[in-house]
């Protein structure tokens, strides 16, 4: 379930990242257009100095604003890519932990099964009882180890969830900032 949530989160981050890339391309096109307009206006300045100067200043200010926005969006995209990589690393660590836990459980099941077979094949009642007692102690010890491993895994999962919540809050904040920037544009 956590894996699916992380995968969904990664897809959402990837979608946001692609949206930011598209927005960046759009802003860059607008910047290029404005730079072309500035060049045209510079030509007009030679013909109409007063009108062109005001328009040129406005276009230059807008081009500067767009350049600042492009820089900011580029930084945000780099940050989002870094966050996505961090989430992928966390997801891979969780998968590794789950695999290790599954292997431990399977190993213990195999050991328990072999111990049970040994108990059933006992030569005498006394050896059978002693073997059962020993196997029971080992099984309890292994069960205690498995429970301890599960508790550690739960703690790691709780840490991962906390990190994921912090990342989601950060992403939501950035998305809100993006919306505000888009409204300003």
OpenMM code with the backbone's topology and positions (N, CA, C; nanometers):
from openmm import Vec3, app, unit

residues = "UNK UNK UNK UNK UNK UNK UNK UNK UNK UNK UNK UNK UNK UNK UNK UNK UNK UNK UNK UNK UNK UNK UNK UNK UNK UNK UNK UNK UNK UNK UNK UNK UNK UNK UNK UNK UNK UNK UNK UNK UNK UNK UNK UNK UNK UNK UNK UNK UNK UNK UNK UNK UNK UNK UNK UNK UNK UNK UNK UNK UNK UNK UNK UNK UNK UNK UNK UNK UNK UNK UNK UNK UNK UNK UNK UNK UNK UNK UNK UNK UNK UNK UNK UNK UNK UNK UNK UNK UNK UNK UNK UNK UNK UNK UNK UNK UNK UNK UNK UNK UNK UNK UNK UNK UNK UNK UNK UNK UNK UNK UNK UNK UNK UNK UNK UNK UNK UNK UNK UNK UNK UNK UNK UNK UNK UNK UNK UNK UNK UNK UNK UNK UNK UNK UNK UNK UNK UNK UNK UNK UNK UNK UNK UNK UNK UNK UNK UNK UNK UNK UNK UNK UNK UNK UNK UNK UNK UNK UNK UNK UNK UNK UNK UNK UNK UNK UNK UNK UNK UNK UNK UNK UNK UNK UNK UNK UNK UNK UNK UNK UNK UNK UNK UNK UNK".split()
positions = [
    Vec3(0.0838, -0.1178, 0.0000),
    Vec3(0.0000, 0.0000, 0.0000),
    Vec3(0.0886, 0.1246, 0.0000),
    Vec3(0.1915, 0.1246, 0.0891),
    Vec3(0.2832, 0.2386, 0.0938),
    Vec3(0.3565, 0.2529, -0.0395),
    Vec3(0.3907, 0.1394, -0.0967),
    Vec3(0.4605, 0.1430, -0.2259),
    Vec3(0.3716, 0.2101, -0.3309),
    Vec3(0.2426, 0.1781, -0.3306),
    Vec3(0.1512, 0.2381, -0.4273),
    Vec3(0.1384, 0.3880, -0.4020),
    Vec3(0.1325, 0.4281, -0.2752),
    Vec3(0.1239, 0.5691, -0.2428),
    Vec3(0.2492, 0.6426, -0.2883),
    Vec3(0.3628, 0.5804, -0.2655),
    Vec3(0.4894, 0.6429, -0.3072),
    Vec3(0.4941, 0.6505, -0.4592),
    Vec3(0.4506, 0.5426, -0.5257),
    Vec3(0.4503, 0.5441, -0.6725),
    Vec3(0.3573, 0.6545, -0.7236),
    Vec3(0.2385, 0.6686, -0.6607),
    Vec3(0.1458, 0.7751, -0.7014),
    Vec3(0.2082, 0.9118, -0.6782),
    Vec3(0.2730, 0.9256, -0.5631),
    Vec3(0.3387, 1.0519, -0.5305),
    Vec3(0.4475, 1.0823, -0.6324),
    Vec3(0.5262, 0.9801, -0.6694),
    Vec3(0.6319, 0.9991, -0.7698),
    Vec3(0.5725, 1.0403, -0.9042),
    Vec3(0.4596, 0.9778, -0.9422),
    Vec3(0.3954, 1.0136, -1.0694),
    Vec3(0.3441, 1.1574, -1.0641),
    Vec3(0.2883, 1.1962, -0.9478),
    Vec3(0.2387, 1.3320, -0.9329),
    Vec3(0.3540, 1.4304, -0.9418),
    Vec3(0.4642, 1.3988, -0.8746),
    Vec3(0.5816, 1.4859, -0.8813),
    Vec3(0.6346, 1.4948, -1.0236),
    Vec3(0.6364, 1.3791, -1.0919),
    Vec3(0.6843, 1.3779, -1.2299),
    Vec3(0.5941, 1.4645, -1.3173),
    Vec3(0.4620, 1.4548, -1.2959),
    Vec3(0.3674, 1.5376, -1.3715),
    Vec3(0.3896, 1.6854, -1.3429),
    Vec3(0.4084, 1.7193, -1.2152),
    Vec3(0.4359, 1.8584, -1.1792),
    Vec3(0.5639, 1.9062, -1.2451),
    Vec3(0.6638, 1.8200, -1.2454),
    Vec3(0.7917, 1.8537, -1.3057),
    Vec3(0.7744, 1.8800, -1.4552),
    Vec3(0.6984, 1.7949, -1.5217),
    Vec3(0.6746, 1.8143, -1.6649),
    Vec3(0.5966, 1.9428, -1.6894),
    Vec3(0.4996, 1.9727, -1.6008),
    Vec3(0.4233, 2.0966, -1.6143),
    Vec3(0.5155, 2.2174, -1.5984),
    Vec3(0.6087, 2.2085, -1.5036),
    Vec3(0.7024, 2.3192, -1.4847),
    Vec3(0.7955, 2.3323, -1.6053),
    Vec3(0.8362, 2.2202, -1.6622),
    Vec3(0.9191, 2.2250, -1.7831),
    Vec3(0.8414, 2.2944, -1.8968),
    Vec3(0.7141, 2.2587, -1.9132),
    Vec3(0.6325, 2.3178, -2.0185),
    Vec3(0.6146, 2.4674, -1.9932),
    Vec3(0.5904, 2.5038, -1.8686),
    Vec3(0.5758, 2.6438, -1.8322),
    Vec3(0.7060, 2.7188, -1.8606),
    Vec3(0.8186, 2.6563, -1.8301),
    Vec3(0.9483, 2.7179, -1.8550),
    Vec3(0.9687, 2.7400, -2.0046),
    Vec3(0.9311, 2.6401, -2.0862),
    Vec3(0.9430, 2.6565, -2.2321),
    Vec3(0.8578, 2.7750, -2.2800),
    Vec3(0.7355, 2.7841, -2.2254),
    Vec3(0.6447, 2.8920, -2.2635),
    Vec3(0.7039, 3.0278, -2.2267),
    Vec3(0.7580, 3.0359, -2.1054),
    Vec3(0.8170, 3.1617, -2.0605),
    Vec3(0.9382, 3.1968, -2.1474),
    Vec3(1.0166, 3.0967, -2.1807),
    Vec3(1.1342, 3.1227, -2.2664),
    Vec3(1.0909, 3.1719, -2.4043),
    Vec3(0.9829, 3.1132, -2.4611),
    Vec3(0.9329, 3.1598, -2.5908),
    Vec3(0.8877, 3.3054, -2.5813),
    Vec3(0.8166, 3.3362, -2.4718),
    Vec3(0.7697, 3.4734, -2.4535),
    Vec3(0.8887, 3.5680, -2.4391),
    Vec3(0.9923, 3.5237, -2.3673),
    Vec3(1.1136, 3.6043, -2.3502),
    Vec3(1.1788, 3.6287, -2.4863),
    Vec3(1.1893, 3.5228, -2.5673),
    Vec3(1.2483, 3.5370, -2.7014),
    Vec3(1.1663, 3.6359, -2.7856),
    Vec3(1.0339, 3.6230, -2.7752),
    Vec3(0.9467, 3.7130, -2.8506),
    Vec3(0.9718, 3.8572, -2.8076),
    Vec3(0.9810, 3.8789, -2.6762),
    Vec3(1.0037, 4.0136, -2.6254),
    Vec3(1.1402, 4.0666, -2.6683),
    Vec3(1.2390, 3.9792, -2.6715),
    Vec3(1.3701, 4.0240, -2.7162),
    Vec3(1.3653, 4.0660, -2.8640),
    Vec3(1.2879, 3.9919, -2.9439),
    Vec3(1.2709, 4.0314, -3.0845),
    Vec3(1.1989, 4.1665, -3.0931),
    Vec3(1.1007, 4.1847, -3.0057),
    Vec3(1.0281, 4.3114, -3.0042),
    Vec3(1.1212, 4.4262, -2.9643),
    Vec3(1.2111, 4.3966, -2.8706),
    Vec3(1.3067, 4.4994, -2.8275),
    Vec3(1.3948, 4.5401, -2.9453),
    Vec3(1.4384, 4.4421, -3.0219),
    Vec3(1.5217, 4.4723, -3.1393),
    Vec3(1.4433, 4.5581, -3.2383),
    Vec3(1.3153, 4.5209, -3.2599),
    Vec3(1.2318, 4.6009, -3.3510),
    Vec3(1.2150, 4.7438, -3.2983),
    Vec3(1.1959, 4.7519, -3.1662),
    Vec3(1.1756, 4.8838, -3.1075),
    Vec3(1.3029, 4.9684, -3.1165),
    Vec3(1.4175, 4.9036, -3.1048),
    Vec3(1.5439, 4.9785, -3.1176),
    Vec3(1.5534, 5.0405, -3.2565),
    Vec3(1.5042, 4.9661, -3.3547),
    Vec3(1.5038, 5.0217, -3.4917),
    Vec3(1.4096, 5.1416, -3.5013),
    Vec3(1.2942, 5.1273, -3.4326),
    Vec3(1.1982, 5.2377, -3.4351),
    Vec3(1.2502, 5.3602, -3.3604),
    Vec3(1.3385, 5.3340, -3.2630),
    Vec3(1.3938, 5.4454, -3.1856),
    Vec3(1.4670, 5.5422, -3.2780),
    Vec3(1.5322, 5.4837, -3.3736),
    Vec3(1.6043, 5.5698, -3.4676),
    Vec3(1.5056, 5.6582, -3.5444),
    Vec3(1.3833, 5.6068, -3.5632),
    Vec3(1.2826, 5.6822, -3.6375),
    Vec3(1.1932, 5.7644, -3.5436),
    Vec3(1.1541, 5.7035, -3.4321),
    Vec3(1.0626, 5.7706, -3.3399),
    Vec3(1.1200, 5.7642, -3.1983),
    Vec3(1.2119, 5.8447, -3.1641),
    Vec3(1.2860, 5.8331, -3.0383),
    Vec3(1.1997, 5.8412, -2.9122),
    Vec3(1.1086, 5.9303, -2.9022),
    Vec3(1.0347, 5.9464, -2.7775),
    Vec3(0.9401, 5.8285, -2.7515),
    Vec3(0.8637, 5.7884, -2.8489),
    Vec3(0.7673, 5.6775, -2.8334),
    Vec3(0.8424, 5.5469, -2.8104),
    Vec3(0.9452, 5.5285, -2.8880),
    Vec3(1.0206, 5.4029, -2.8808),
    Vec3(1.0926, 5.3875, -2.7478),
    Vec3(1.1430, 5.4958, -2.6918),
    Vec3(1.2166, 5.4871, -2.5658),
    Vec3(1.1274, 5.4336, -2.4546),
    Vec3(1.0069, 5.4849, -2.4455),
    Vec3(0.9131, 5.4394, -2.3422),
    Vec3(0.8764, 5.2926, -2.3639),
    Vec3(0.8448, 5.2586, -2.4868),
    Vec3(0.8080, 5.1203, -2.5163),
    Vec3(0.9244, 5.0255, -2.4920),
    Vec3(1.0427, 5.0701, -2.5309),
    Vec3(1.1613, 4.9874, -2.5120),
    Vec3(1.1865, 4.9620, -2.3636),
    Vec3(1.1709, 5.0649, -2.2830),
    Vec3(1.1915, 5.0488, -2.1387),
    Vec3(1.0892, 4.9492, -2.0805),
    Vec3(0.9664, 4.9595, -2.1254),
    Vec3(0.8631, 4.8662, -2.0778),
    Vec3(0.8962, 4.7227, -2.1191),
    Vec3(0.9341, 4.7090, -2.2470),
    Vec3(0.9681, 4.5747, -2.2944),
    Vec3(1.0921, 4.5198, -2.2243),
    Vec3(1.1908, 4.6067, -2.2007),
    Vec3(1.3115, 4.5612, -2.1313),
    Vec3(1.2787, 4.5187, -1.9883),
    Vec3(1.1918, 4.5941, -1.9222),
    Vec3(1.1519, 4.5586, -1.7853),
    Vec3(1.0780, 4.4256, -1.7851),
    Vec3(0.9907, 4.4084, -1.8831),
    Vec3(0.9165, 4.2822, -1.8906),
    Vec3(1.0108, 4.1660, -1.9222),
    Vec3(1.1073, 4.1900, -2.0116),
    Vec3(1.2048, 4.0855, -2.0443),
    Vec3(1.2886, 4.0509, -1.9213),
    Vec3(1.3255, 4.1525, -1.8429),
    Vec3(1.4012, 4.1269, -1.7195),
    Vec3(1.3184, 4.0459, -1.6211),
    Vec3(1.1895, 4.0815, -1.6095),
    Vec3(1.1001, 4.0053, -1.5210),
    Vec3(1.0895, 3.8610, -1.5670),
    Vec3(1.0751, 3.8422, -1.6973),
    Vec3(1.0640, 3.7068, -1.7504),
    Vec3(1.1937, 3.6288, -1.7298),
    Vec3(1.3072, 3.6956, -1.7430),
    Vec3(1.4349, 3.6276, -1.7194),
    Vec3(1.4444, 3.5837, -1.5739),
    Vec3(1.4011, 3.6692, -1.4826),
    Vec3(1.4017, 3.6328, -1.3397),
    Vec3(1.3080, 3.5152, -1.3162),
    Vec3(1.1925, 3.5165, -1.3836),
    Vec3(1.0968, 3.4066, -1.3689),
    Vec3(1.1555, 3.2771, -1.4256),
    Vec3(1.2228, 3.2859, -1.5399),
    Vec3(1.2870, 3.1678, -1.5990),
    Vec3(1.3912, 3.1114, -1.5028),
    Vec3(1.4697, 3.1988, -1.4445),
    Vec3(1.5720, 3.1547, -1.3485),
    Vec3(1.5071, 3.0869, -1.2290),
    Vec3(1.4011, 3.1480, -1.1768),
    Vec3(1.3328, 3.0917, -1.0611),
    Vec3(1.2707, 2.9556, -1.0952),
    Vec3(1.2081, 2.9466, -1.2109),
    Vec3(1.1461, 2.8196, -1.2515),
    Vec3(1.2525, 2.7119, -1.2724),
    Vec3(1.3659, 2.7502, -1.3279),
    Vec3(1.4739, 2.6536, -1.3474),
    Vec3(1.5220, 2.5995, -1.2137),
    Vec3(1.5374, 2.6880, -1.1172),
    Vec3(1.5798, 2.6448, -0.9836),
    Vec3(1.4752, 2.5535, -0.9213),
    Vec3(1.3486, 2.5889, -0.9386),
    Vec3(1.2406, 2.5084, -0.8814),
    Vec3(1.2373, 2.3701, -0.9460),
    Vec3(1.2605, 2.3641, -1.0758),
    Vec3(1.2620, 2.2350, -1.1456),
    Vec3(1.3770, 2.1498, -1.0939),
    Vec3(1.4931, 2.2105, -1.0759),
    Vec3(1.6066, 2.1355, -1.0207),
    Vec3(1.5747, 2.0836, -0.8805),
    Vec3(1.5110, 2.1672, -0.8012),
    Vec3(1.4737, 2.1264, -0.6653),
    Vec3(1.3726, 2.0113, -0.6681),
    Vec3(1.2748, 2.0208, -0.7574),
    Vec3(1.1735, 1.9143, -0.7675),
    Vec3(1.2371, 1.7842, -0.8165),
    Vec3(1.3308, 1.7954, -0.9096),
    Vec3(1.4000, 1.6745, -0.9561),
    Vec3(1.4773, 1.6106, -0.8416),
    Vec3(1.5393, 1.6936, -0.7592),
    Vec3(1.6127, 1.6423, -0.6430),
    Vec3(1.5174, 1.5725, -0.5461),
    Vec3(1.4024, 1.6338, -0.5211),
    Vec3(1.3031, 1.5729, -0.4309),
    Vec3(1.2533, 1.4404, -0.4876),
    Vec3(1.2326, 1.4362, -0.6184),
    Vec3(1.1851, 1.3122, -0.6804),
    Vec3(1.2900, 1.2016, -0.6650),
    Vec3(1.4165, 1.2387, -0.6816),
    Vec3(1.5239, 1.1410, -0.6640),
    Vec3(1.5295, 1.0933, -0.5198),
    Vec3(1.5105, 1.1858, -0.4240),
    Vec3(1.5099, 1.1469, -0.2829),
    Vec3(1.3963, 1.0486, -0.2550),
    Vec3(1.2792, 1.0770, -0.3093),
    Vec3(1.1658, 0.9876, -0.2891),
    Vec3(1.1928, 0.8509, -0.3516),
    Vec3(1.2559, 0.8507, -0.4665),
    Vec3(1.2880, 0.7240, -0.5318),
    Vec3(1.3868, 0.6444, -0.4464),
    Vec3(1.4822, 0.7152, -0.3867),
    Vec3(1.5787, 0.6495, -0.2979),
    Vec3(1.5077, 0.5900, -0.1771),
    Vec3(1.4173, 0.6659, -0.1184),
    Vec3(1.3405, 0.6159, -0.0038),
    Vec3(1.2594, 0.4943, -0.0450),
    Vec3(1.1959, 0.5022, -0.1588),
    Vec3(1.1138, 0.3901, -0.2062),
    Vec3(1.1994, 0.2653, -0.2264),
    Vec3(1.3184, 0.2831, -0.2831),
    Vec3(1.4064, 0.1683, -0.3048),
    Vec3(1.4523, 0.1090, -0.1711),
    Vec3(1.4808, 0.1943, -0.0736),
    Vec3(1.5203, 0.1456, 0.0579),
    Vec3(1.4060, 0.0679, 0.1226),
    Vec3(1.2843, 0.1177, 0.1071),
    Vec3(1.1687, 0.0472, 0.1633),
    Vec3(1.1502, -0.0891, 0.0964),
    Vec3(1.1688, -0.0915, -0.0330),
    Vec3(1.1561, -0.2195, -0.1055),
    Vec3(1.2636, -0.3159, -0.0565),
    Vec3(1.3861, -0.2667, -0.0390),
    Vec3(1.4933, -0.3521, 0.0118),
    Vec3(1.4602, -0.4050, 0.1509),
    Vec3(1.4065, -0.3180, 0.2360),
    Vec3(1.3691, -0.3620, 0.3713),
    Vec3(1.2610, -0.4691, 0.3655),
    Vec3(1.1627, -0.4482, 0.2786),
    Vec3(1.0547, -0.5461, 0.2652),
    Vec3(1.1075, -0.6802, 0.2152),
    Vec3(1.1993, -0.6752, 0.1202),
    Vec3(1.2581, -0.7988, 0.0675),
    Vec3(1.3358, -0.8701, 0.1778),
    Vec3(1.4158, -0.7934, 0.2542),
    Vec3(1.4910, -0.8540, 0.3640),
    Vec3(1.3968, -0.9163, 0.4663),
    Vec3(1.2911, -0.8445, 0.4993),
    Vec3(1.1945, -0.8953, 0.5967),
    Vec3(1.1271, -1.0216, 0.5444),
    Vec3(1.0909, -1.0217, 0.4180),
    Vec3(1.0280, -1.1397, 0.3589),
    Vec3(1.1244, -1.2589, 0.3612),
    Vec3(1.2521, -1.2329, 0.3295),
    Vec3(1.3515, -1.3402, 0.3334),
    Vec3(1.3676, -1.3954, 0.4747),
    Vec3(1.3692, -1.3058, 0.5720),
    Vec3(1.3812, -1.3502, 0.7118),
    Vec3(1.2616, -1.4362, 0.7493),
    Vec3(1.1426, -1.3911, 0.7138),
    Vec3(1.0214, -1.4670, 0.7461),
    Vec3(1.0231, -1.6027, 0.6757),
    Vec3(1.0616, -1.6048, 0.5489),
    Vec3(1.0668, -1.7317, 0.4757),
    Vec3(1.1719, -1.8249, 0.5364),
    Vec3(1.2864, -1.7684, 0.5738),
    Vec3(1.3915, -1.8485, 0.6367),
    Vec3(1.3414, -1.9070, 0.7683),
    Vec3(1.2723, -1.8279, 0.8444),
    Vec3(1.2195, -1.8775, 0.9720),
    Vec3(1.1113, -1.9820, 0.9504),
    Vec3(1.0297, -1.9629, 0.8498),
    Vec3(0.9283, -2.0644, 0.8191),
    Vec3(0.9957, -2.1968, 0.7822),
    Vec3(1.1023, -2.1858, 0.7023),
    Vec3(1.1755, -2.3064, 0.6621),
    Vec3(1.2386, -2.3730, 0.7833),
    Vec3(1.2985, -2.2943, 0.8691),
    Vec3(1.3605, -2.3496, 0.9894),
    Vec3(1.2563, -2.4144, 1.0801),
    Vec3(1.1447, -2.3463, 1.0960),
    Vec3(1.0375, -2.4014, 1.1805),
    Vec3(0.9880, -2.5327, 1.1212),
    Vec3(0.9700, -2.5356, 0.9883),
    Vec3(0.9233, -2.6586, 0.9232),
    Vec3(1.0239, -2.7718, 0.9427),
    Vec3(1.1541, -2.7395, 0.9280),
    Vec3(1.2544, -2.8452, 0.9459),
    Vec3(1.2608, -2.8896, 1.0915),
    Vec3(1.2465, -2.7965, 1.1824),
    Vec3(1.2455, -2.8324, 1.3238),
    Vec3(1.1247, -2.9188, 1.3588),
    Vec3(1.0117, -2.8859, 1.2988),
    Vec3(0.8919, -2.9664, 1.3229),
    Vec3(0.9097, -3.1085, 1.2690),
    Vec3(0.9743, -3.1185, 1.1525),
    Vec3(1.0007, -3.2519, 1.0978),
    Vec3(1.0929, -3.3315, 1.1900),
    Vec3(1.1950, -3.2676, 1.2435),
    Vec3(1.2848, -3.3344, 1.3354),
    Vec3(1.2103, -3.3833, 1.4604),
    Vec3(1.1208, -3.3016, 1.5091),
    Vec3(1.0432, -3.3400, 1.6270),
    Vec3(0.9593, -3.4648, 1.5981),
    Vec3(0.8965, -3.4666, 1.4826),
    Vec3(0.8106, -3.5795, 1.4454),
    Vec3(0.8896, -3.7096, 1.4289),
    Vec3(1.0187, -3.6980, 1.3915),
    Vec3(1.0999, -3.8168, 1.3689),
    Vec3(1.1772, -3.8622, 1.4934),
    Vec3(1.1473, -3.8068, 1.6053),
    Vec3(1.2209, -3.8391, 1.7269),
    Vec3(1.2205, -3.9894, 1.7570),
    Vec3(1.3347, -4.0433, 1.8107),
    Vec3(1.3460, -4.1863, 1.8404),
    Vec3(1.2674, -4.2248, 1.9633),
    Vec3(1.2737, -4.1419, 2.0649),
    Vec3(1.2031, -4.1793, 2.1870),
    Vec3(1.1259, -4.0596, 2.2378),
    Vec3(1.0390, -4.0850, 2.3327),
    Vec3(0.9548, -3.9796, 2.3866),
    Vec3(1.0383, -3.8743, 2.4582),
    Vec3(1.1420, -3.9180, 2.5309),
    Vec3(1.2233, -3.8218, 2.6041),
    Vec3(1.3042, -3.7345, 2.5103),
    Vec3(1.3710, -3.7955, 2.4127),
    Vec3(1.4476, -3.7154, 2.3163),
    Vec3(1.3534, -3.6250, 2.2378),
    Vec3(1.2354, -3.6807, 2.2112),
    Vec3(1.1358, -3.6020, 2.1396),
    Vec3(1.0966, -3.4797, 2.2215),
    Vec3(1.0747, -3.5007, 2.3543),
    Vec3(1.0358, -3.3886, 2.4394),
    Vec3(1.1497, -3.2871, 2.4522),
    Vec3(1.2729, -3.3345, 2.4664),
    Vec3(1.3869, -3.2440, 2.4780),
    Vec3(1.4064, -3.1648, 2.3478),
    Vec3(1.3936, -3.2353, 2.2376),
    Vec3(1.4088, -3.1681, 2.1079),
    Vec3(1.2993, -3.0632, 2.0896),
    Vec3(1.1786, -3.1002, 2.1302),
    Vec3(1.0676, -3.0056, 2.1181),
    Vec3(1.0922, -2.8825, 2.2046),
    Vec3(1.1424, -2.9057, 2.3259),
    Vec3(1.1705, -2.7940, 2.4159),
    Vec3(1.2769, -2.7008, 2.3549),
    Vec3(1.3829, -2.7612, 2.3035),
    Vec3(1.4900, -2.6839, 2.2417),
    Vec3(1.4386, -2.6072, 2.1195),
    Vec3(1.3636, -2.6764, 2.0353),
    Vec3(1.3091, -2.6128, 1.9152),
    Vec3(1.2145, -2.4993, 1.9511),
    Vec3(1.1370, -2.5216, 2.0555),
    Vec3(1.0437, -2.4189, 2.0989),
    Vec3(1.1200, -2.2942, 2.1444),
    Vec3(1.2274, -2.3140, 2.2203),
    Vec3(1.3085, -2.2005, 2.2655),
    Vec3(1.3699, -2.1266, 2.1462),
    Vec3(1.4227, -2.2039, 2.0511),
    Vec3(1.4816, -2.1418, 1.9320),
    Vec3(1.3752, -2.0680, 1.8509),
    Vec3(1.2595, -2.1305, 1.8382),
    Vec3(1.1507, -2.0667, 1.7631),
    Vec3(1.1058, -1.9387, 1.8332),
    Vec3(1.0985, -1.9429, 1.9660),
    Vec3(1.0607, -1.8224, 2.0398),
    Vec3(1.1667, -1.7139, 2.0225),
    Vec3(1.2925, -1.7549, 2.0280),
    Vec3(1.4003, -1.6579, 2.0083),
    Vec3(1.3931, -1.5988, 1.8669),
    Vec3(1.3707, -1.6842, 1.7708),
    Vec3(1.3611, -1.6369, 1.6315),
    Vec3(1.2369, -1.5490, 1.6139),
    Vec3(1.1285, -1.5892, 1.6815),
    Vec3(1.0062, -1.5084, 1.6741),
    Vec3(1.0310, -1.3718, 1.7368),
    Vec3(1.1006, -1.3717, 1.8500),
    Vec3(1.1343, -1.2448, 1.9147),
    Vec3(1.2211, -1.1598, 1.8213),
    Vec3(1.3170, -1.2251, 1.7537),
    Vec3(1.4012, -1.1534, 1.6586),
    Vec3(1.3171, -1.0975, 1.5436),
    Vec3(1.2251, -1.1804, 1.4967),
    Vec3(1.1396, -1.1360, 1.3856),
    Vec3(1.0519, -1.0195, 1.4304),
    Vec3(0.9980, -1.0279, 1.5511),
    Vec3(0.9154, -0.9185, 1.6017),
    Vec3(0.9980, -0.7911, 1.6161),
    Vec3(1.1208, -0.8071, 1.6634),
    Vec3(1.2090, -0.6911, 1.6760),
    Vec3(1.2382, -0.6314, 1.5377),
    Vec3(1.2627, -0.7192, 1.4410),
    Vec3(1.2879, -0.6731, 1.3038),
    Vec3(1.1651, -0.5999, 1.2488),
    Vec3(1.0476, -0.6553, 1.2753),
    Vec3(0.9228, -0.5913, 1.2278),
    Vec3(0.9066, -0.4542, 1.2940),
    Vec3(0.9376, -0.4432, 1.4237),
    Vec3(0.9265, -0.3155, 1.4934),
    Vec3(1.0225, -0.2122, 1.4334),
    Vec3(1.1444, -0.2579, 1.4047),
    Vec3(1.2416, -0.1677, 1.3415),
    Vec3(1.1905, -0.1227, 1.2046),
    Vec3(1.1341, -0.2168, 1.1332),
    Vec3(1.0812, -0.1840, 0.9999),
    Vec3(0.9667, -0.0836, 1.0123),
    Vec3(0.8801, -0.1042, 1.1117),
    Vec3(0.7685, -0.0107, 1.1339),
    Vec3(0.8210, 0.1283, 1.1657),
    Vec3(0.9252, 0.1336, 1.2474),
    Vec3(0.9842, 0.2632, 1.2816),
    Vec3(1.0400, 0.3309, 1.1562),
    Vec3(1.1061, 0.2532, 1.0714),
    Vec3(1.1606, 0.3091, 0.9460),
    Vec3(1.0484, 0.3575, 0.8547),
    Vec3(0.9407, 0.2818, 0.8523),
    Vec3(0.8266, 0.3213, 0.7684),
    Vec3(0.7657, 0.4518, 0.8221),
    Vec3(0.7567, 0.4637, 0.9545),
    Vec3(0.7036, 0.5861, 1.0145),
    Vec3(0.7922, 0.7045, 0.9785),
    Vec3(0.9241, 0.6849, 0.9820),
    Vec3(1.0158, 0.7914, 0.9421),
    Vec3(0.9964, 0.8277, 0.7952),
    Vec3(0.9822, 0.7254, 0.7136),
    Vec3(0.9621, 0.7495, 0.5691),
    Vec3(0.8315, 0.8242, 0.5458),
    Vec3(0.7265, 0.7879, 0.6187),
    Vec3(0.5976, 0.8569, 0.6033),
    Vec3(0.6100, 1.0025, 0.6451),
    Vec3(0.6819, 1.0274, 0.7543),
    Vec3(0.7014, 1.1634, 0.8001),
    Vec3(0.7757, 1.2450, 0.6938),
    Vec3(0.8776, 1.1858, 0.6359),
    Vec3(0.9538, 1.2544, 0.5295),
    Vec3(0.8628, 1.2814, 0.4097),
    Vec3(0.7812, 1.1832, 0.3750),
    Vec3(0.6898, 1.1992, 0.2610),
    Vec3(0.5897, 1.3128, 0.2879),
    Vec3(0.5376, 1.3196, 0.4108),
    Vec3(0.4429, 1.4270, 0.4450),
    Vec3(0.5103, 1.5627, 0.4358),
    Vec3(0.6344, 1.5706, 0.4843),
    Vec3(0.7076, 1.6967, 0.4751),
    Vec3(0.7288, 1.7351, 0.3292),
    Vec3(0.7635, 1.6367, 0.2467),
    Vec3(0.7852, 1.6639, 0.1028),
    Vec3(0.6550, 1.7096, 0.0366),
    Vec3(0.5451, 1.6431, 0.0711),
    Vec3(0.4164, 1.6814, 0.0121),
    Vec3(0.3781, 1.8225, 0.0523),
    Vec3(0.4013, 1.8583, 0.1796),
    Vec3(0.3714, 1.9943, 0.2258),
    Vec3(0.4575, 2.0949, 0.1496),
    Vec3(0.5829, 2.0618, 0.1286),
    Vec3(0.6735, 2.1500, 0.0555),
    Vec3(0.6280, 2.1651, -0.0895),
    Vec3(0.5874, 2.0545, -0.1503),
    Vec3(0.5403, 2.0576, -0.2902),
    Vec3(0.4129, 2.1415, -0.3004),
    Vec3(0.3219, 2.1249, -0.2052),
    Vec3(0.1982, 2.2034, -0.2067),
    Vec3(0.2295, 2.3521, -0.1944),
    Vec3(0.3251, 2.3849, -0.1085),
    Vec3(0.3635, 2.5241, -0.0918),
    Vec3(0.4206, 2.5785, -0.2231),
    Vec3(0.5044, 2.4992, -0.2892),
    Vec3(0.5625, 2.5429, -0.4162),
    Vec3(0.4553, 2.5558, -0.5237),
    Vec3(0.3603, 2.4664, -0.5231),
    Vec3(0.2520, 2.4753, -0.6220),
    Vec3(0.1707, 2.6026, -0.5986),
    Vec3(0.1477, 2.6385, -0.4719),
    Vec3(0.0758, 2.7608, -0.4403),
    Vec3(0.1556, 2.8815, -0.4874),
    Vec3(0.2881, 2.8776, -0.4655),
    Vec3(0.3728, 2.9855, -0.5135),
    Vec3(0.3675, 2.9946, -0.6660),
    Vec3(0.3668, 2.8821, -0.7340),
    Vec3(0.3578, 2.8791, -0.8804),
    Vec3(0.2258, 2.9418, -0.9254),
    Vec3(0.1174, 2.9055, -0.8579),
    Vec3(-0.0121, 2.9642, -0.8962),
    Vec3(-0.0101, 3.1144, -0.8780),
    Vec3(0.0500, 3.1599, -0.7678),
    Vec3(0.0557, 3.3035, -0.7435),
    Vec3(0.1407, 3.3709, -0.8490),
    Vec3(0.2517, 3.3076, -0.8875),
    Vec3(0.3379, 3.3640, -0.9926),
    Vec3(0.2644, 3.3686, -1.1264),
    Vec3(0.1906, 3.2643, -1.1559),
    Vec3(0.1161, 3.2605, -1.2818),
    Vec3(0.0088, 3.3708, -1.2843),
    Vec3(-0.0545, 3.3913, -1.1698),
    Vec3(-0.1552, 3.4974, -1.1627),
    Vec3(-0.0898, 3.6345, -1.1822),
    Vec3(0.0342, 3.6500, -1.1313),
    Vec3(0.1044, 3.7771, -1.1475),
    Vec3(0.1421, 3.7995, -1.2938),
    Vec3(0.1709, 3.6902, -1.3636),
    Vec3(0.2116, 3.7028, -1.5053),
    Vec3(0.0915, 3.7403, -1.5863),
] * unit.nanometer
topology = app.Topology()
chain = topology.addChain("A")
for resn in residues:
    res = topology.addResidue(resn, chain)
    for name in ("N", "CA", "C"):
        topology.addAtom(name, app.Element.getBySymbol(name[0]), res)
